[in-house]
Amino acid sequence: MRRTPREHRPPSHPRATNATVDGNDGRSPLTPESDRTDHTDCIDRTDHTNRTNRKRHHTWTPFVVLWAVMSTILILLTVSTHPSDSVYTLQYQGGTFLVDRSQYQQFADAFLHGRTWIDAHIPDWLAAMDNPYDEQTRGTLGAQTGDPSRWDWAFYHGRYYCYFGPLPALLLFAPFKALTGTDLPTAAGCAFLAILACASLIFLIETLWKRYWRGTPRWLAVLACTAIVAASGLTYLVLVPWFYSIPILASLALAPAGIALWARSSRDDRHAPRIPFIATGSTLVALTIACRPAFILTAVFGIILLWPQIRTRDILSIRSRHAILSTIAAILPFLVIGCAMMAYNTARFDNPFDFGAAYNLTGCDLTQRHVSLKARLYSVLLLFLTPIGFTKEFPYTMDVFSLDEANPWGFLFRNRNIIPEQFAGGLVALSPICLLALPAAIRYIIRLRHDRSPQATRCGALGLSFLALAVLIACIDGPFGVNARYLCDMTWLMLIGTMCLLFAWNTDVRENGRRWLTVVIVALLIVGIGLQLLWLMTPGRSESWNVSNPALYDWLRRLFTF
């Protein structure tokens, strides 16, 4: 019987050869299509990468331009008051004191010579006093002897100290003195730190816009950034370039950038955090304790921003090598810097937790000062809600806490057990966008159960955290004084928190085809920028232009007088 020949079938696993096959451009026919690359694919990928890079560059451009413009303004404001590190006598409540503005320069000199105390002349009568913090006796003896004690210097066990943060002296003033042999002017230090702080704030706001302000147009984010930087107090701090401004500006240069790096440490909630971002962010925030200790409270944002990774045990756990390293990167900077500050405090004041503020030789005895809960709460209300004192003459605003008997707002501070200084108005008055903070917070809390969007939930939680921290810092600062300088600690927190809540609300409104909230936000932001401009021109504040630069003040008066 004849056999039927078998049908020829190709082998199931043929070998790949180097032979060229027609129509296959010299590639093996077994190469998967997804792995094949030709010249057109390379061009497409290159074009896509270039477009992505151009888009990112274009996104950053307005923020970089804003930083350049604001930096120029900060430099011009610095030189506008003709600053100098002068030494002069101060007459206060019948007593005589010596104001020496070169405190950070002498602080740096102490470090260069291996000391924690400042080698400055101490009157014999001051060292012999039973209570050197008694301002009345100290002022009287200063007037009688003609050898007054220094004003706002810490004094402990017969030596002067600087109770302000040591980091600016270590990283800025001491290196400048070591390299040049001359002291860095305080105004130059303020300008340099203000420019860094401006970049830090813009970096944080741009990060929040990309990560959490969903649906917010770029132009609106830039406008909000402008208003926040203008209200943050940078302009005021460079206009009053005293040693008080240095630690605040240094903290503003550190904390916002650290928070932004935490936010950028992970691409999204599903990715493990990047260790260098966490380590750098923690280091920057931890360093604030060596500048202005209240800013260390911003460490809470590390927990909030990294919560998705904490929940999945990608950090603060031992589930993997990466999780362990991430945990070390987050915690170690706080331990190292905290221990260093504790050792430094012990060397100065025999207490690791004593920063020396109570030993300040100022207008009251801080070692005996007791602030009641009522006075503390009243100070917080003044910091937030003091109204603006408007006038009919240029610049149409006044010092609300003026000692003039004709001041209509005098009842706010007289006999109230508070320490008032020059003040044009409270935080909400100078930044009216904060009027919407409370209704926006209430709306977020009410809608929290119904809003399932993780993005909106995270943005609202961030907003509430910023607002709560602003109030907490106000409670810490309030008993020590109600002034424009302390507003710088909390204004940026209050405004960023408000914008987080408002932009989440505004996105919902815009999705429904309405624009009324956008109009309200824009109007209040512009009004706030205008009020900040008036505050810069207000007479009565420290280093006001009508005294420090009469020619500039007269030119502005003619420009804005109608």
C-alpha positions as CSV (number, residue, x, y, z in Angstrom):
1,M,0.0,0.0,0.0
2,R,1.3,3.4,-1.0
3,R,2.0,5.8,1.9
4,T,0.6,9.3,1.6
5,P,3.5,11.7,2.0
6,R,3.2,13.9,5.2
7,E,2.5,17.5,4.8
8,H,5.5,19.6,5.5
9,R,5.2,21.9,8.6
10,P,7.6,24.5,9.8
11,P,9.4,23.6,13.1
12,S,7.8,25.0,16.2
13,H,11.0,26.5,17.4
14,P,13.2,27.4,14.5
15,R,16.6,28.8,15.1
16,A,17.3,32.4,14.5
17,T,19.8,33.1,11.8
18,N,21.7,36.1,10.7
19,A,20.4,35.8,7.2
20,T,18.6,38.8,5.8
21,V,15.0,38.2,5.1
22,D,13.2,40.2,2.4
23,G,10.8,42.8,3.9
24,N,12.3,42.6,7.3
25,D,15.1,45.2,7.1
26,G,17.7,42.7,8.1
27,R,16.1,41.9,11.5
28,S,15.3,38.4,12.6
29,P,11.6,37.6,11.9
30,L,11.5,36.3,15.4
31,T,12.1,39.6,17.0
32,P,9.0,40.8,18.8
33,E,7.4,43.8,17.3
34,S,7.6,45.7,20.6
35,D,11.4,45.2,20.7
36,R,12.0,46.4,17.1
37,T,13.4,49.9,16.7
38,D,13.8,51.8,13.6
39,H,15.0,55.3,12.8
40,T,11.5,56.7,12.8
41,D,10.8,55.4,16.3
42,C,14.0,57.0,17.6
43,I,13.0,60.3,16.1
44,D,9.5,60.1,17.7
45,R,10.9,59.3,21.1
46,T,13.5,62.1,20.8
47,D,10.8,64.6,19.8
48,H,8.5,63.5,22.7
49,T,11.4,63.9,25.1
50,N,12.2,67.4,23.8
51,R,8.6,68.4,24.0
52,T,8.4,67.2,27.6
53,N,11.6,69.1,28.5
54,R,10.3,72.2,26.8
55,K,7.0,71.9,28.6
56,R,8.7,71.6,32.0
57,H,11.0,74.5,31.2
58,H,7.9,76.6,30.2
59,T,6.2,75.6,33.4
60,W,9.1,76.9,35.5
61,T,9.6,80.1,33.5
62,P,7.1,82.4,35.2
63,F,8.2,81.3,38.6
64,V,11.8,82.0,37.8
65,V,10.9,85.4,36.4
66,L,8.9,86.2,39.6
67,W,12.0,85.2,41.7
68,A,14.3,87.4,39.6
69,V,11.9,90.4,39.9
70,M,11.3,89.9,43.7
71,S,15.0,89.5,44.3
72,T,15.7,92.8,42.5
73,I,13.0,94.5,44.6
74,L,14.5,93.1,47.8
75,I,17.9,94.4,47.0
76,L,16.5,97.9,46.2
77,L,14.5,97.9,49.4
78,T,17.6,97.0,51.4
79,V,19.6,99.9,50.2
80,S,16.7,102.3,50.3
81,T,17.0,102.8,54.1
82,H,20.7,103.5,54.0
83,P,21.3,100.7,56.6
84,S,24.3,100.7,59.0
85,D,25.3,98.6,62.0
86,S,25.3,101.6,64.3
87,V,25.6,101.8,68.1
88,Y,23.5,104.3,69.9
89,T,21.8,105.0,73.2
90,L,18.1,104.3,73.7
91,Q,15.9,106.2,76.1
92,Y,13.2,104.0,77.4
93,Q,10.8,104.7,80.3
94,G,13.3,107.1,81.8
95,G,16.2,104.7,81.6
96,T,19.3,104.6,79.3
97,F,20.3,101.5,77.3
98,L,22.8,100.8,74.6
99,V,21.6,99.4,71.2
100,D,24.3,97.6,69.3
101,R,23.2,96.3,66.0
102,S,26.3,94.3,65.3
103,Q,25.2,91.4,67.5
104,Y,25.6,88.7,64.8
105,Q,29.1,90.0,63.8
106,Q,30.2,89.6,67.4
107,F,28.5,86.3,67.6
108,A,30.5,85.1,64.6
109,D,33.7,86.4,66.2
110,A,33.0,84.4,69.3
111,F,32.7,81.2,67.3
112,L,36.0,82.0,65.4
113,H,37.7,82.3,68.8
114,G,36.1,79.1,70.2
115,R,33.6,80.8,72.6
116,T,29.9,80.5,73.1
117,W,29.7,83.9,74.9
118,I,30.3,87.4,73.4
119,D,33.4,89.3,74.5
120,A,31.7,92.7,75.0
121,H,32.1,95.4,77.7
122,I,30.0,94.6,80.8
123,P,29.3,97.5,83.3
124,D,30.5,96.7,86.8
125,W,27.1,97.6,88.2
126,L,25.4,95.0,85.9
127,A,27.5,92.1,87.1
128,A,26.9,93.1,90.7
129,M,23.0,93.3,90.4
130,D,21.0,90.8,92.3
131,N,18.5,90.8,89.4
132,P,20.0,92.1,86.2
133,Y,16.7,91.6,84.4
134,D,14.9,94.3,86.3
135,E,14.5,96.9,83.5
136,Q,13.7,99.8,85.7
137,T,16.8,99.5,87.9
138,R,19.0,98.6,84.9
139,G,17.8,101.7,83.0
140,T,18.3,104.0,86.0
141,L,21.8,102.8,86.7
142,G,22.7,103.1,83.0
143,A,21.6,106.7,83.0
144,Q,23.3,107.5,86.3
145,T,26.7,105.9,85.5
146,G,26.8,106.8,81.8
147,D,27.7,103.2,81.1
148,P,24.5,101.5,80.0
149,S,23.8,97.9,79.5
150,R,23.1,96.5,76.0
151,W,19.6,96.2,74.8
152,D,18.2,92.8,73.7
153,W,21.3,90.8,74.5
154,A,21.1,87.7,76.7
155,F,22.9,88.0,80.0
156,Y,23.7,84.9,82.1
157,H,26.2,84.4,85.0
158,G,28.1,87.6,84.2
159,R,28.5,87.2,80.4
160,Y,26.7,88.4,77.3
161,Y,25.2,85.9,74.9
162,C,23.3,86.0,71.7
163,Y,20.0,84.0,72.2
164,F,19.2,84.1,68.5
165,G,19.9,81.1,66.4
166,P,23.6,80.3,65.8
167,L,23.4,78.8,62.3
168,P,23.6,82.2,60.4
169,A,26.6,83.1,62.4
170,L,28.3,79.8,61.7
171,L,27.5,79.5,58.0
172,L,27.3,83.2,56.9
173,F,28.9,85.7,59.2
174,A,31.9,83.6,60.5
175,P,33.0,82.4,57.0
176,F,32.8,85.9,55.6
177,K,34.9,87.3,58.5
178,A,37.4,84.4,58.1
179,L,37.8,84.9,54.4
180,T,37.8,88.7,54.2
181,G,38.9,89.9,57.7
182,T,35.9,92.2,57.8
183,D,32.4,92.0,59.2
184,L,29.6,91.1,56.9
185,P,27.0,94.0,57.2
186,T,23.7,92.9,58.7
187,A,21.9,94.5,55.8
188,A,23.9,92.4,53.3
189,G,23.2,89.3,55.3
190,C,19.5,90.1,55.3
191,A,19.4,90.7,51.6
192,F,21.2,87.4,50.8
193,L,18.9,85.4,53.1
194,A,15.8,87.1,51.8
195,I,16.7,86.1,48.2
196,L,17.2,82.5,49.3
197,A,13.9,82.7,51.3
198,C,12.1,84.0,48.2
199,A,13.4,81.1,46.1
200,S,12.4,78.7,48.9
201,L,8.8,80.0,49.1
202,I,8.4,80.0,45.3
203,F,9.8,76.4,45.1
204,L,7.2,75.3,47.7
205,I,4.3,77.0,46.0
206,E,5.3,75.7,42.5
207,T,5.5,72.2,44.0
208,L,2.1,72.4,45.7
209,W,0.6,73.7,42.4
210,K,1.9,70.7,40.5
211,R,1.1,68.1,43.1
212,Y,-2.1,69.3,44.8
213,W,-3.7,72.3,43.3
214,R,-5.5,70.3,40.7
215,G,-7.3,72.3,38.0
216,T,-5.7,75.7,39.0
217,P,-4.5,77.6,36.0
218,R,-0.8,78.5,36.0
219,W,-1.5,82.3,35.9
220,L,-3.6,82.0,39.0
221,A,-0.9,80.0,40.8
222,V,1.7,82.6,39.9
223,L,-0.6,85.4,41.2
224,A,-1.1,83.5,44.4
225,C,2.7,83.0,44.6
226,T,3.2,86.8,44.2
227,A,0.8,87.6,46.9
228,I,2.2,85.1,49.3
229,V,5.8,86.3,48.8
230,A,4.7,89.9,49.1
231,A,2.9,89.2,52.4
232,S,5.5,86.8,53.8
233,G,7.4,89.6,55.5
234,L,10.5,89.5,53.3
235,T,10.1,93.1,52.3
236,Y,9.7,94.2,55.9
237,L,12.7,92.2,57.1
238,V,15.0,93.8,54.6
239,L,13.6,97.2,55.3
240,V,14.5,96.7,59.0
241,P,17.9,95.0,58.6
242,W,18.6,94.4,62.3
243,F,19.8,91.2,63.9
244,Y,16.2,90.3,64.7
245,S,15.6,89.7,61.0
246,I,18.5,87.3,60.4
247,P,17.1,84.1,62.1
248,I,13.6,84.6,60.7
249,L,14.9,85.0,57.1
250,A,17.2,82.0,57.6
251,S,14.3,79.8,58.7
252,L,12.2,81.0,55.8
253,A,15.0,80.0,53.5
254,L,15.1,76.5,55.0
255,A,11.6,75.3,56.0
256,P,9.6,75.9,52.8
257,A,12.3,74.2,50.7
258,G,12.4,71.2,53.0
259,I,8.6,70.8,52.8
260,A,8.8,71.0,49.0
261,L,11.4,68.3,48.9
262,W,9.3,66.0,51.1
263,A,6.4,66.6,48.6
264,R,8.7,65.8,45.7
265,S,10.3,62.7,47.3
266,S,7.8,60.4,45.6
267,R,6.3,60.6,42.1
268,D,2.9,59.5,43.4
269,D,1.3,57.5,46.2
270,R,2.3,54.2,44.6
271,H,6.0,54.8,44.4
272,A,8.5,54.4,47.2
273,P,10.1,57.7,48.4
274,R,13.4,58.8,47.1
275,I,16.0,58.8,49.9
276,P,18.1,61.9,48.8
277,F,14.9,64.0,48.7
278,I,13.8,62.8,52.2
279,A,17.3,63.3,53.7
280,T,17.7,66.8,52.3
281,G,14.2,67.9,53.3
282,S,14.7,66.6,56.8
283,T,18.0,68.3,57.1
284,L,16.7,71.7,56.0
285,V,13.7,71.6,58.3
286,A,15.8,70.3,61.2
287,L,18.3,73.2,60.8
288,T,15.5,75.7,61.6
289,I,15.9,74.8,65.3
290,A,19.3,76.5,65.0
291,C,17.7,79.6,63.6
292,R,14.2,80.2,65.0
293,P,13.1,77.2,67.0
294,A,9.4,77.7,66.4
295,F,9.9,76.7,62.8
296,I,10.8,73.2,63.8
297,L,7.1,72.6,64.1
298,T,6.9,72.4,60.3
299,A,8.3,68.9,60.7
300,V,4.7,67.8,61.0
301,F,4.4,68.2,57.2
302,G,6.9,65.3,56.8
303,I,4.3,63.0,58.3
304,I,1.4,64.5,56.3
305,L,3.2,64.5,52.9
306,L,4.7,61.0,53.4
307,W,1.6,59.4,54.9
308,P,0.8,57.2,51.8
309,Q,4.3,55.8,52.0
310,I,4.0,55.4,55.8
311,R,0.7,53.6,55.3
312,T,2.3,51.2,52.8
313,R,5.3,50.7,55.1
314,D,7.8,52.2,52.5
315,I,9.1,54.4,55.3
316,L,9.1,54.2,59.1
317,S,9.3,50.4,58.9
318,I,11.8,47.6,58.6
319,R,10.0,45.7,55.9
320,S,12.8,46.3,53.4
321,R,16.3,47.7,53.0
322,H,14.9,50.8,51.2
323,A,12.3,51.3,54.0
324,I,15.0,51.2,56.6
325,L,17.2,53.7,54.7
326,S,14.3,56.0,54.1
327,T,13.5,55.9,57.8
328,I,17.1,56.8,58.7
329,A,17.1,59.6,56.1
330,A,13.9,61.1,57.7
331,I,14.8,60.8,61.3
332,L,18.6,61.0,61.6
333,P,19.0,64.7,60.7
334,F,16.6,65.7,63.5
335,L,18.5,63.6,66.0
336,V,21.9,64.9,65.0
337,I,21.0,68.5,64.8
338,G,18.8,68.3,67.9
339,C,21.6,66.8,69.9
340,A,24.0,69.4,68.7
341,M,21.7,72.2,69.8
342,M,21.1,70.5,73.2
343,A,24.9,70.4,73.7
344,Y,25.2,74.0,72.7
345,N,22.4,75.1,75.1
346,T,24.0,73.2,77.9
347,A,27.3,74.9,77.3
348,R,25.7,78.3,77.5
349,F,22.8,78.0,80.0
350,D,23.3,74.7,81.7
351,N,20.1,73.3,80.3
352,P,19.8,71.4,77.0
353,F,16.3,72.8,76.4
354,D,17.0,76.5,77.3
355,F,17.6,78.7,74.3
356,G,18.2,81.8,76.5
357,A,15.2,83.9,75.5
358,A,14.2,84.4,79.1
359,Y,17.7,86.0,79.9
360,N,17.1,88.8,77.3
361,L,17.9,92.3,78.6
362,T,14.8,94.0,77.2
363,G,11.9,96.2,78.3
364,C,10.6,93.7,80.9
365,D,11.8,91.0,83.1
366,L,11.2,87.9,81.1
367,T,12.4,85.6,83.9
368,Q,9.4,86.8,86.0
369,R,6.9,87.6,83.3
370,H,3.6,85.7,83.6
371,V,1.1,86.0,80.8
372,S,-2.4,85.0,81.7
373,L,-4.5,82.9,79.3
374,K,-6.7,85.9,78.6
375,A,-3.7,88.1,77.6
376,R,-2.2,85.3,75.5
377,L,-5.5,84.8,73.6
378,Y,-5.8,88.6,73.2
379,S,-2.3,88.8,71.7
380,V,-3.2,86.1,69.2
381,L,-6.4,88.0,68.2
382,L,-4.4,91.2,67.7
383,L,-1.8,89.4,65.5
384,F,-4.6,88.2,63.3
385,L,-7.4,90.7,63.5
386,T,-6.0,94.1,64.3
387,P,-7.7,96.5,61.8
388,I,-5.8,98.7,59.5
389,G,-5.5,102.3,60.6
390,F,-6.5,104.3,57.5
391,T,-5.9,108.1,57.3
392,K,-6.8,110.8,54.8
393,E,-3.2,111.7,54.0
394,F,-0.5,109.8,52.2
395,P,0.3,107.0,52.6
396,Y,-3.3,106.6,53.9
397,T,-2.3,104.1,56.6
398,M,-0.8,104.6,60.1
399,D,0.9,102.8,63.0
400,V,-2.1,101.3,64.8
401,F,-0.2,101.0,68.0
402,S,1.0,104.6,68.0
403,L,1.4,106.1,71.5
404,D,-0.3,109.3,70.3
405,E,-3.2,110.1,72.5
406,A,-5.3,110.9,69.5
407,N,-4.8,107.4,68.1
408,P,-8.4,106.0,67.8
409,W,-7.1,102.4,68.2
410,G,-5.2,103.1,71.4
411,F,-7.7,101.1,73.4
412,L,-6.5,97.9,71.7
413,F,-3.2,97.9,73.5
414,R,-3.3,100.2,76.5
415,N,-3.3,98.4,79.9
416,R,-3.7,95.0,78.2
417,N,-0.5,93.3,79.5
418,I,0.9,92.9,76.0
419,I,4.0,94.2,74.3
420,P,3.0,96.3,71.3
421,E,5.4,97.6,68.7
422,Q,4.9,99.3,65.3
423,F,2.0,97.7,63.6
424,A,0.0,98.6,60.5
425,G,-2.6,95.9,60.9
426,G,-3.1,92.2,61.6
427,L,-2.5,89.3,59.3
428,V,-6.1,89.1,58.0
429,A,-6.4,92.9,57.5
430,L,-3.2,93.0,55.4
431,S,-4.0,89.8,53.5
432,P,-7.8,89.8,53.1
433,I,-7.7,86.5,51.2
434,C,-7.5,85.0,54.6
435,L,-11.1,86.1,55.2
436,L,-12.1,83.0,53.2
437,A,-10.0,80.6,55.2
438,L,-12.7,79.8,57.8
439,P,-15.6,79.2,55.3
440,A,-13.2,77.2,53.0
441,A,-12.2,75.0,56.0
442,I,-15.8,74.5,57.1
443,R,-16.8,73.5,53.6
444,Y,-13.9,71.0,53.3
445,I,-14.8,69.4,56.7
446,I,-18.5,69.1,55.7
447,R,-17.8,67.6,52.3
448,L,-15.0,65.3,53.5
449,R,-17.3,62.3,53.9
450,H,-18.7,62.7,50.4
451,D,-15.5,63.6,48.5
452,R,-13.7,60.4,47.5
453,S,-10.9,62.1,45.6
454,P,-7.6,61.4,47.3
455,Q,-6.1,64.5,45.6
456,A,-8.8,66.8,47.1
457,T,-8.6,65.1,50.4
458,R,-4.8,65.5,50.6
459,C,-5.0,69.1,49.5
460,G,-7.6,70.0,52.1
461,A,-5.7,68.2,54.9
462,L,-2.6,70.1,53.9
463,G,-4.5,73.4,54.0
464,L,-5.9,72.7,57.5
465,S,-2.5,71.7,58.7
466,F,-0.9,75.0,57.5
467,L,-3.7,77.0,59.2
468,A,-3.4,75.1,62.5
469,L,0.3,75.6,62.6
470,A,-0.1,79.3,61.9
471,V,-2.4,79.6,64.9
472,L,-0.1,77.5,67.1
473,I,2.9,79.7,66.3
474,A,0.8,82.8,67.0
475,C,0.1,81.4,70.5
476,I,3.9,80.9,71.0
477,D,4.9,84.4,69.7
478,G,2.0,86.4,71.1
479,P,3.2,86.7,74.7
480,F,6.6,88.1,73.6
481,G,5.0,90.9,71.5
482,V,2.6,92.0,68.9
483,N,4.5,93.3,65.9
484,A,5.2,93.0,62.2
485,R,8.3,90.9,62.8
486,Y,6.4,88.1,64.5
487,L,3.8,88.1,61.6
488,C,6.6,86.8,59.4
489,D,6.6,83.5,61.4
490,M,3.0,82.7,60.5
491,T,1.8,84.7,57.4
492,W,3.2,82.3,54.8
493,L,1.6,79.4,56.6
494,M,-1.7,81.1,56.8
495,L,-1.8,82.1,53.2
496,I,-0.6,78.8,51.8
497,G,-3.2,77.0,53.9
498,T,-5.9,79.3,52.7
499,M,-4.9,78.8,49.1
500,C,-4.9,75.0,49.4
501,L,-8.5,75.0,50.7
502,L,-9.6,77.7,48.2
503,F,-8.1,76.0,45.1
504,A,-9.8,72.7,46.0
505,W,-13.1,74.6,46.3
506,N,-12.5,76.6,43.2
507,T,-11.8,73.5,41.1
508,D,-15.3,72.1,42.0
509,V,-16.9,75.5,41.1
510,R,-15.1,75.7,37.8
511,E,-16.1,72.2,36.9
512,N,-19.7,73.3,37.3
513,G,-19.1,76.1,34.7
514,R,-19.0,79.0,37.2
515,R,-16.2,81.5,37.7
516,W,-17.4,83.6,40.7
517,L,-14.9,82.2,43.2
518,T,-12.0,82.7,40.8
519,V,-13.0,86.4,40.5
520,V,-13.2,86.7,44.3
521,I,-9.8,85.1,44.8
522,V,-8.1,87.3,42.2
523,A,-9.7,90.5,43.6
524,L,-8.6,89.7,47.2
525,L,-5.1,88.7,46.1
526,I,-4.6,92.0,44.2
527,V,-6.0,94.0,47.2
528,G,-3.6,92.2,49.5
529,I,-0.6,93.1,47.3
530,G,-1.8,96.8,47.3
531,L,-2.1,96.8,51.1
532,Q,1.4,95.4,51.4
533,L,2.7,98.3,49.3
534,L,1.0,100.8,51.6
535,W,2.5,99.1,54.6
536,L,6.0,99.6,53.2
537,M,5.3,103.4,53.0
538,T,3.6,103.8,56.4
539,P,5.4,106.2,58.7
540,G,5.9,105.1,62.3
541,R,7.4,101.7,61.5
542,S,11.1,101.0,62.2
543,E,13.4,102.6,59.5
544,S,10.4,104.2,57.9
545,W,11.2,106.1,54.7
546,N,10.0,109.5,55.9
547,V,12.9,109.4,58.4
548,S,15.5,107.2,56.7
549,N,15.1,108.4,53.1
550,P,13.0,111.6,53.0
551,A,13.8,112.1,49.3
552,L,12.3,108.8,48.4
553,Y,9.3,109.3,50.7
554,D,8.6,112.7,49.1
555,W,8.8,111.3,45.6
556,L,6.3,108.5,46.5
557,R,4.0,111.1,48.2
558,R,3.9,113.1,45.0
559,L,3.4,110.0,42.9
560,F,0.5,108.6,44.9
561,T,-1.2,111.9,45.9
562,F,-4.2,112.8,43.7
